């Protein structure tokens, strides 16, 4: 009264043999159809992996100061000393520039003070301070020009437009003209 159709022992090896045969047939068909493609694909993957591994090894050799590599104390000390020396030189240059700037500011302040004194004295004498200011500026320019190149005199230029030009008047040509709004209000009936 067994439902399996026979003894359970001998039925299993037959199923296993059939499964192995199906597997062999499908693998054989796959290799017969695509065998060369599979072979070339495996060789290519192998070569790419080898090339990448070689590059990784070369990078590790070229970087001795990697995160995991031990550092030599004398190399670290030399690097820190060089960094400190560079910072010191940069600070000295900055201090020099600051001193030059302060000296220049002091000279400018002194010159302004002298001008104010000269203006005050000329006003006390009853002279115009503007004329005196122009003379002082010419003196300053002459001392500055002696140390640098001589500036070219500027020719007298006439104005581009007349003195009575008003862009809002609509005169003077051009296509755009401003016109004042009407004063009549919104109603158009008179």
Secondary structure as GFF3:
##gff-version 3
##sequence-region A 1 190
A	DSSP	alpha_helix	8	62	.	.	.	ID=ss1
A	DSSP	alpha_helix	73	125	.	.	.	ID=ss2
A	DSSP	alpha_helix	129	147	.	.	.	ID=ss3
###
